[in-house]
Amino acid sequence: MTTKVHAIYRNGVFLPSAAPPVAVGTEVELTVTAGGVRDSLVDALDEIARLPAEGPRDGFSGADHDQVLYEANKQK
């Protein structure tokens, strides 16, 4: 079973913000991810920023954006 539990580390003890769904005395394994939501969001935005602006096979160049957009409007 895998369950995500938010906790605060204080005085050498992890204090969960809510009771975890395990019986008292159950041995568990912790994976610690410091920082919480903000760091996860920053990591996701960094990953998005590293994506290429254009794919080599997408058939459309961002450089052509204005021409495609505004020429299409002129034909109407």
C-alpha positions in Angstrom: 0.0 0.0 0.0 1.3 3.5 -0.8 -0.2 6.5 0.9 1.0 10.1 0.7 1.1 11.8 4.2 2.0 15.5 4.8 4.1 16.0 7.8 6.3 18.5 9.6 9.7 17.5 10.9 10.2 18.9 14.4 12.7 17.9 17.2 13.7 14.7 15.4 10.1 13.5 14.8 7.8 13.6 11.8 4.4 15.0 12.8 1.7 14.1 10.3 -0.9 16.8 9.7 -3.6 14.1 9.8 -3.7 10.6 11.2 -2.2 8.2 8.6 -4.4 5.2 7.5 -2.2 2.6 9.2 -2.6 0.7 12.4 -0.5 1.8 15.5 2.7 -0.1 15.5 2.8 -0.7 11.8 6.3 -0.4 10.4 6.5 2.0 7.4 9.1 3.3 5.0 9.3 7.1 4.5 10.4 8.9 1.4 11.1 12.5 2.3 10.4 15.3 -0.3 11.2 18.7 1.3 9.5 21.8 0.2 6.0 20.7 -0.6 3.7 22.1 -3.3 5.7 25.3 -4.1 8.9 23.3 -5.0 6.9 20.8 -7.0 5.3 23.7 -9.0 8.6 25.4 -9.5 10.1 22.1 -10.7 7.2 21.6 -13.1 7.6 25.1 -14.5 11.3 24.6 -15.0 10.7 21.4 -16.9 8.1 23.2 -19.1 10.6 26.0 -19.7 13.2 23.5 -21.0 10.8 22.1 -23.6 11.6 23.1 -27.2 9.5 26.0 -28.5 8.9 24.1 -31.8 9.0 20.5 -32.7 11.1 19.5 -35.8 8.1 17.8 -37.4 5.2 19.8 -36.3 4.8 21.6 -39.7 4.3 25.0 -38.1 6.8 27.6 -37.1 6.2 30.0 -34.2 7.9 32.6 -36.4 5.0 32.3 -38.9 2.3 32.8 -36.2 1.4 36.4 -37.1 1.3 35.8 -40.8 -0.9 32.7 -40.4 -3.2 34.4 -37.8 -3.7 37.7 -39.5 -3.7 36.6 -43.1 -6.5 34.1 -42.3 -8.5 37.0 -40.8 -7.9 39.2 -43.9 -9.4 36.5 -46.2 -12.8 36.6 -44.4 
